[in-house]
Amino acid sequence: ERMTQELAFYKTELSRQNEVIQNMEAEKGKLLIEVQGRMRELENRLSAEAREKDYLEDELRNLQHQGKEKEYHFDNLQKAKNMEVKDISYRAQQEIDSLQKDKKRLLSQLEE
């Protein structure tokens, strides 16, 4: 009878340990599902951030290109302005020279 009691005790203990193992396995499964969900979430976030980074890099390249175009356009406008100033200055000097010649001619005519 003592052996029967020991056997019953071991069966009960074995049953209890099996239940603990099953509970641990179930908890492990839940944790695995949770970890996989978090991994997918992180992968999605990483992918979205990589797309945003690519977009921002493209935008930066576009802005740099636009900046170079505007700088080139500004340089051309500056050159055109400088040429126009030189042209106006040259024409003004010619007009001054012409007026001075006319003045000399008129003065010499007046003296005669």
C-alpha positions in Angstrom: 0.0 0.0 0.0 2.9 2.3 0.7 4.1 1.7 -2.8 0.6 2.5 -4.1 0.7 5.8 -2.2 4.2 6.6 -3.5 3.1 5.7 -7.0 0.0 7.9 -6.7 2.2 10.7 -5.3 4.6 10.5 -8.2 1.8 10.4 -10.7 0.3 13.5 -9.1 3.7 15.2 -9.1 4.3 14.2 -12.7 0.9 15.4 -13.7 1.6 18.7 -11.9 5.0 19.1 -13.6 3.4 18.3 -17.0 0.8 21.0 -16.4 3.6 23.5 -15.4 5.5 22.6 -18.6 2.3 23.0 -20.7 1.7 26.4 -19.1 5.3 27.4 -19.8 5.0 26.2 -23.4 1.8 28.2 -23.9 3.5 31.3 -22.4 6.5 30.7 -24.6 4.2 30.6 -27.7 2.4 33.8 -26.6 5.8 35.5 -26.1 7.0 34.3 -29.5 3.9 35.7 -31.2 4.4 39.0 -29.4 8.1 39.2 -30.3 7.3 38.3 -34.0 4.7 41.1 -34.0 7.1 43.6 -32.6 9.8 42.5 -35.1 7.3 43.1 -38.0 6.4 46.5 -36.5 10.1 47.4 -36.3 10.8 46.2 -39.8 7.8 48.2 -41.1 9.0 51.3 -39.3 12.6 50.8 -40.5 11.3 50.4 -44.1 9.2 53.6 -43.8 12.1 55.5 -42.4 14.4 54.2 -45.2 11.8 55.4 -47.8 11.5 58.8 -46.0 15.3 59.0 -46.0 15.4 58.3 -49.7 12.7 60.9 -50.4 14.6 63.5 -48.3 17.8 62.7 -50.1 16.1 63.1 -53.5 14.5 66.4 -52.3 17.9 67.6 -51.1 19.4 66.8 -54.5 16.6 68.6 -56.3 17.0 71.7 -54.1 20.8 71.7 -54.6 20.2 71.4 -58.4 17.7 74.3 -58.2 20.2 76.3 -56.2 22.8 75.8 -58.8 20.4 76.8 -61.5 19.4 79.9 -59.6 23.1 80.7 -59.0 23.9 80.3 -62.7 20.9 82.5 -63.6 22.0 85.1 -61.1 25.5 85.0 -62.5 24.1 85.5 -66.0 22.0 88.4 -64.8 25.0 90.0 -63.0 27.1 89.7 -66.2 24.3 91.2 -68.3 23.9 94.0 -65.8 27.7 94.7 -65.8 27.7 94.7 -69.6 24.7 97.0 -69.7 26.5 99.4 -67.2 29.6 99.3 -69.3 27.6 100.0 -72.5 25.7 102.9 -70.9 28.9 104.3 -69.5 30.6 104.0 -72.9 27.7 105.7 -74.6 27.5 108.4 -72.0 31.3 109.0 -72.4 30.8 109.2 -76.2 27.9 111.7 -75.7 30.1 113.8 -73.3 33.0 113.7 -75.8 30.6 114.7 -78.6 29.1 117.6 -76.5 32.6 118.8 -75.6 33.6 118.8 -79.3 30.4 120.7 -80.2 31.1 123.1 -77.3 34.7 123.7 -78.6 33.4 124.1 -82.2 30.7 126.6 -81.0 33.3 128.5 -78.9 35.7 128.7 -81.8 32.8 129.8 -84.1 31.9 132.5 -81.5 35.5 133.7 -81.4 35.7 134.1 -85.2 
